Amino acid sequence: IVSGGISLSLSGQMLAWSLSGGTAPHGFKVVLSTEQNPVYPENSIVYLGAEARSVSLPTKDPGIYYVRVCKYTNGTQSQGCVDYSNQVQYTVSP
């Protein structure tokens, strides 16, 4: 894994990201929580392969959630996930 930023955006339930440098050969983890700055593995909701750049978020109970994407290390580093993206707010209406 080569370090570099991840830019994250959200449109409806569709989460999309781009790399601004670096690599993610082991793919990505999407983390979601009702608390700000969710982390892997505690808040992990989905794994995506290295070529993925978007995913539809799951339907959740009404409320405000916080979402980030990070580069999954697959055991190649001491941390399970590195280079977290910016955080986006996912609001689910009743």
N, C-alpha and C positions, 0 to 999 in steps of 0.2 A: 504494500500500500504506500503510495506516494501522497504526502500531505497536500491538502489544497481545500479551498472553500467549496461549500455547497449553497446555492441560492434556491430557496424554496418558495413556492407560491401556491395558493389555494383558490379554486373557483368552484363554488358549490361544494360537492363532495370530491371533486377531482384535485388530487395533490400532484404537483409537477415540480421537478427540480433540474438543475443543471450544475455541472462541475465547473469551477473557475480555477482549474489547475488540479494536478494530482490524479490519482487513479483509485479505482475501487474494484480490484480483481475478484473479490469475494462477495460483491454485491452490497446491498443496503438493508438496513433495518428501519422501519417506521415506528416511532415511539409516540404514544398518545397518553395524556393524563388530564385530570381536572386541575392539577397543580402545574404551575409554570415550570419550564425547563425540564421536560420529561427526559429520562435516561434509559439506556439499555443496561441490563435486561429487565429491570423492574416494570417498565412501561411498554415493552415491545408488543406490537400487535401484528406485524407482518414482515416476512423476509422477501426481498426481491433480488433477482439476479443482477449481475454486473451491467447488463445492457439496459435495464429498466430506467426510465426517467419519469414515470407517472404511475399512479394507482388511484383507484376509487376508494375513499374511506368507507368503513363499515357504517351501517345505520346504528346510531347510538340513542340512548335515552335523551330527552330534551335537556339542554344545558350548554355550558361553555367548556370547551376542551382545548388543549394546547398540543401542537403537533410539531415534531422535528424529524429529520432524517439524518442518519449517520452511516459511515462506512463500516461495514461488518468486517472484523479481522479474522474470523474463523480460526482463532487460537494462535495466529501468527504474531500477536503482540500481547502485552500484559493486560491491556484493556480489551473488552469484547467488541467495542465500537469506538471509532475515533472520528474526528472532523465533523462535529455536529453542524447541521444547517442552522439558519435563522429559525426562529419559532413563529408559527402562524396560529391564529385563533380559529377554531372550528366551532361554529355556533349551530346547535340543533334546536330548531323551534318546536314548540309543542304541537 
